[in-house]
Amino acid sequence: VDVWFDSGSTHAFCLEQRPDLQWPASLYLEGSDQHRGWFHSSLLVSCMLNGRPPYKALLTHGFAVDGEGKKMSKSKGNVVAPQKVNSTLGAEVLRLWVAATDYSGELSISDEILKRVVESYRRIRNTLRFLLANTADFDPAQHAVANASLLEVDPAKDMLPVADWLEIDRYALALARRLQEQVTADYGRYEFHRVVQALQGFCSEELGAFYLDILKDRLYTTGTDSKPRRAAQSALWHILQTLIRLMAPVLSFTAEEIWQVLTKN
């Protein structure tokens, strides 16, 4: 039996026979060379048997090459081993490189490229550290009454309703909402490199260069339980929750680490 008929009929004796799986498959994922291989043979066999493809969607990707776009080989000495990256830079950097690379073409990797990925990861992580540090004394379970005066101080009420936030806090939340809509759509299209670009841009521009920079005076100089500070913390808490959920599919270890800090009580 030809190998392509063998692989092309796997949906019939795998997806259709196992109760824990579904037919057709949600996604067939393979390299770009499979358009004339597994993708094609699966399509022919399924259309013959069932009159339709065995998959709802196809996703093809390029292959890993070195920084100059050359095929990696041991003889050339240009191989970047995932195990080495994992042991030296960590799994999160490797995951971020994969997600940040446009897989519709070849995926370039080198020490120089990984250095840039490390810087991107550090920028995201530092932003998250700032959000965590400035919500450390904030209890979102304590809710204040809407439309209370900003001059009032109620130390038992941490989370303020959006109506009591400053305008810039509401604007920052709107930016986070826009990020959420964009990233969710990008995930739905499997455009993970756009997800990473959006997260990096939000952390460095909308937050780092704008909102958090302006917010520091209010966080550090107003009263601990003052409503201006609690309003800022309320916004930061919501933004942090958004970022954790959006980054979790890509930076799953970091998201889990942050989640453990938030739910330690």
C-alpha positions, 0 to 999 in steps of 0.5 A: 500500500502506497505510503500516501494512501496509508497516511491519507486514510488515517482519518477513517480509522482514527477520527471516525473510530475513536469516541474521544475524537471528532470527524472532521478534524478541526485542523490539519497542521503540517509543513508546506510540502504536505500540499502535495502529500498528506493534505492532498491524499487525505482530501482525495480519500475523504472525498471518495468516502464521504464527499467532503474534506476530513478537516475544517481548516488547514494550516501550513508552516515553513521550516526552521533555517539559520539567521541567513536563511540557510537550511540548518545541518550539522556539517555546516555547524549552523544548527540551533538545538531547541534543547540548548535554547531551553536550558540556557534561555528558558522555554518561554523564550523559545515559545515566544520566538515560535509565536513571534515568527511569521510561519507562513515563510521560513522560520529564521533562528540564530543567537542574535535573533534569540537575543532580541526575543529575550529583550521582548520577553523582558519588556513584557515581564517587567510590565507585568511585574509593575502591575503586580507590584502596584496591586499587591495591597489591592483586594478586588473582592472589596467593592465600593459604591458607585458615584461616591466622592473621590474625596471620601476615604473608605479603606475597606473598599478597594475596587471602585466602579468604573464611574468613579475612575479618572478619565485616563483610567477609563481610557486605559481600560478602553485600550485594553478592551481594544487589545483584547478584541484584536488579539482574540481575532488574531488567535482565531486566524492563527496569526500568532505573530500578530498576537505577539506584536500587539502584546509587545506594543501594548506593554511598551507604548500604551502602558510603558510610554503612556499610562504607567508613566503618567500613573506613577505620581498618583500611585506613589504620592497619594494616600494608600487608601485614597480613591485616586490611588484605588481608582488607578489600582482598579484599572491596573487590576483589570488590565492585568487580568486581560494581559494574563488571559491573552498571553496564556496560550503563548507564555503559558509558564509566565501566565501560570506564575502570575496567576499563582501570585494572584490567587495565593490567598 
